[in-house]
Amino acid sequence: MADTPNVPLVVDLDGTLIRTDMMWESLARLLRRNPLALFQILFWWTRGRARLKQALAARVQVEPASLPYNEKFMAWLRTEKAAGRQLILATASDLKMAQPVAAHTGLFDEVLASDGQTNLRSENKLRALTQKFGERGFDYAGNSSADFAVWRGSRQAVVVNASRRVLREAANCTQVGATFCDDFSAVAVAQSFCTELFWRSGYLLAIVAGLLLAAAFPKYSIAGFAWVAPALMLLAARGKSGVDAFRAGYVAGLVFWLASLYWLLHMPAVGFPILGWLALAAYVALFFGAWVWLVAGFKFQDSRWSQRVRWTFVGAAAWVALEFLRGWLFSGFPWSLLGASQYKLVPLIQIASVTGVYGVSFLVVWLALALYSAGEMIYLNPAKRHVWQAEIVLPMITVLLLFVGGIFKIDFDVRPGSPTEHPATLRVSLIQPSIPQTLIWSPDEDEKRFANLLDISRLALTNGADLLVWPESGVPMFDGVYDVISRFAQSNHVAIIFNGDDAEFRPTTTNYYNAAFLVGADGHFAGVYHKQNLVIFGEYVPLARWLPFLKYLTPIQGGWTPGEQAVVFEGGRFSAAPLICFEDVFPKTARMAAGESDFLVNLSNDGWFGESAEQWQHLANAVFRAVENGRPLVRCSNNGVTGWIDAHGRLREMWRNAAGSEYAAGALTVDIPLRATTEKPAPTFYEAHGDWFAWSCVAIALVARFTVKNSTRSSRSI
């Protein structure tokens, strides 16, 4: 008991009465509920800690009974209270945070706290207490260096949950009374914050899942991680349903996309890259959250094996359905579909010639869910040693058979006597000028960089090429440039495919197109293709007519009109289907373009993103367009990856300079096999029938969701 019971005892809340901090507890709960609230929090913080705490208190209510109290100190406070001592709770936490704690403990006669204007801490707290009780008219219980100022104005210091240094300094401030420091922990607040935000929420596992999935794609390309990441996403949501499950999936998706799309920050523009990076990641992460929400409610302990198998199958179909939706919603972003992570497993990805890339995504998720199911059964039946085997047998056998079947398919296509055994070839020179994006935007550099492009081309043509290909943005737009190209083709007796601007003049408007052109060896223009899939905020601004301020979110001024149809360039000995920029990541666009072409040709400018993983992620996506349509894909890019992929998805040749850099300037001459001229090979199943598999998965997911919803309603009505 204190020497003078009538002297009020003022007690700090954060770190003293409780072993944690109310602000950090509130932050953890708000971020757990809504990870995107981080941006609001940063804004509140700029307006001061008192405003931040007030905003948190208005949105988060921490249950007082769940807080970790300093029990020895609490017992002493009860003794002091029983002796008739006045106890005051004075805290830097907001009043709405402190009052429920005071009510829960039933110890305090009054509560003093921050009010949104004044942060009741250190000197501010001393000033308030001195005004109320007079100089040294109170004892004060605290725990940190922030309490030194208060102790200097108090009669006696009660030191709680503090380090030896704080205890020593408290003795220099005033007389030290009772101390409660035996079980001090310097990391208690951080531990409580992380436990609440990352562990109880499942966010830690979700973050791990997102990072592993990012590592499954280029540049790391550890494909095996993709086979476990979906299972970890569900493990993060284990025991959760509804919004909590969605949040866990959303965090996994957000981490994946932020890590995977880091190369957007390399764009040479001020402000826009980070805004675009955050906005795009926040949007596409929604699909991950939706998937976890759809499949996380399965109850293993109440299920039969057949039900678990159905769940894994439906869960894989739901993943494909959401990928398919992402591929066309708001003009579509089918970048890094899960199946694309397996682009190096050539035998396995042959299934894409039937199902599209979505079939590979299905296999990966199906096996991942089977592994999750196996883990759950081991957990629920630890005494049964082989209980896990039945869970994975179907997807494992399916994957193995498809892998072996892919090997036989590749061997069959090159068997003696087949049209592809000794095909006719076309010699193609691919020019990679490696022009920095800042120079592409500089009109003063146009003639110089065009002259360099022509010099590299002349050197490449000494190999006797039939076709010359220049990348997107390789040709600067100035008066007379098309005449120069025509004369160059004629004088070198070579056809040229290149990218440039095209315009269509109409009575009421002028349409501008991002276009690909074919110039024949005679110098005449033989074909033009207008890009159909435009880059949002890169080549067009959505809703610009109604929301004109959106144009300030992009470094590109003006906009292009999307093309209306695919085109096949007929070059005499060859026919080529052009794709521009990221159109080779759209399965439907490439399929519609393939037509009667001998090969697909992609003109791209990945120089926007420096020397990053973007070029390789782009390549991984493009591999599947070759497999899906059974045609080689020729890629000519500004700074990589320039080369060609055969009809089975194998990267046959790629440009690298003597130092081994695939980003450097140079030229690559390759021989591309042409399809038989007398009897064209039959189209692949995917080319003939399109996205039948993806649509089937959409139907399965919808039926399953409808069935679950109805069964839930029925159970509630019983």
HULINLIN-V876051 format. One record per backbone hydrogen bond with DSSP energy under -1.0 kcal/mol. NH is the residue of the N-H (numbers start at 0). CO is the residue of the C=O. Records with the same first field share a line. If there is no record, write none. Layout:
NH=CO ; CO
This chain:
6=3
8=85
9=138
10=87
11=140
14=19
16=11
17=12
18=67
24=20
25=21
26=22
27=23
28=24
29=25
30=26
31=27
32=28
33=29
36=33
37=34
38=35
40=36
41=37
42=38
43=39
44=40
45=41
46=43
47=44
51=47
52=48
53=49
54=50
55=51
56=52
57=53
58=55
59=55
65=62
66=63
69=16
70=68
73=69
74=70
75=71
76=72
77=73
78=74
79=75
80=76
81=77
82=78
83=80
84=79
87=8
88=109
89=10
90=111
94=113
96=93
97=93
98=94
101=97
102=98
103=99
104=100
105=101
108=86
111=88
113=92
114=117
120=118
123=120
125=121
126=122
127=123
128=124
129=125
130=126
131=127
132=128
133=129
135=152
136=133
138=7
139=155
140=9
141=157
146=143
147=144
150=146
151=147
153=150
154=137
156=174
157=139
158=177
159=141
160=179
166=162
167=163
168=164
169=165
170=166
173=169
176=156
179=158
183=180
190=186
191=187
192=188
193=189
194=190
195=191
196=192
197=193
198=193
199=194
203=197
205=201
206=202
207=203
208=204
209=205
210=206
211=207
212=208
213=209
214=210
216=213
220=216
221=214
222=220
224=221
225=222
226=223
227=224
228=224
231=227
232=228
233=229
234=230
235=231
237=234
239=236
243=240
245=241
246=242
247=243
248=244
249=245
250=246
251=247
252=248
253=249
254=250
255=251
256=252
257=253
258=254
259=255
260=256
263=260
264=261
265=262
266=263
268=266
271=269
274=270
275=271
276=272
277=273
278=274
279=275
280=276
281=277
282=278
283=279
284=280
285=282
286=283
288=284
289=285
290=286
291=287
292=288
293=289
294=290
295=291
302=299
307=303
308=304
309=305
310=306
311=307
312=308
313=309
314=310
315=311
316=312
317=313
318=314
319=315
320=316
321=317
322=318
323=319
324=320
325=321
326=322
327=324
328=324
330=327
331=328
332=325
339=336
340=337
341=338
342=339
344=341
345=343
348=344
349=346
350=347
351=348
352=349
353=350
354=350
355=351
358=355
360=356
361=357
362=358
363=359
364=360
365=361
366=362
367=363
368=364
369=365
370=366
371=367
372=368
373=369
374=370
375=371
376=372
377=373
378=374
379=375
380=376
383=380
386=383
388=385
392=388
395=391
396=392
397=393
398=394
399=395
400=396
401=397
402=398
403=399
404=400
405=401
406=402
407=403
408=404
409=405
410=406
411=407
412=408
414=411
417=414
420=417
425=671
427=669
428=466
429=667
430=468
431=665
433=637
438=435
439=435
440=436
441=438
444=441
445=442
448=444
449=445
450=446
451=447
452=448
453=449
454=450
455=451
456=452
457=453
458=454
459=455
460=456
461=458
462=459
463=460
465=426
466=426
467=494
468=428
469=496
473=470
480=477
483=479
484=480
485=481
486=482
487=483
488=484
489=485
490=486
491=487
493=488
494=465
495=518
496=467
497=516
499=514
501=512
503=510
505=508
510=503
512=501
514=499
515=528
516=497
517=526
518=495
519=523
522=519
525=517
526=517
528=515
530=513
536=539
537=534
538=534
539=534
543=540
546=542
549=546
550=547
551=548
552=549
553=550
559=538
560=511
562=530
568=575
570=573
572=570
575=568
576=598
578=600
580=602
582=579
584=581
585=582
589=585
590=586
591=587
592=588
593=589
596=593
597=574
598=574
599=631
600=576
601=633
602=578
603=635
608=605
609=606
616=612
617=613
618=614
619=615
620=616
621=617
622=618
624=621
625=621
626=622
627=623
628=624
630=625
632=644
633=599
634=642
635=601
637=603
642=634
643=652
644=632
645=649
648=645
651=643 ; 649
652=643
654=641
656=660
659=656
665=431
667=429
669=427
671=425
673=423
685=352
687=683
688=684
689=685
691=689
694=690
695=691
696=692
697=693
698=694
699=695
700=696
701=697
702=698
703=699
704=700
705=701
706=702
707=703
708=704
709=705
710=706
711=707
712=708
713=709
714=710
715=711
716=712
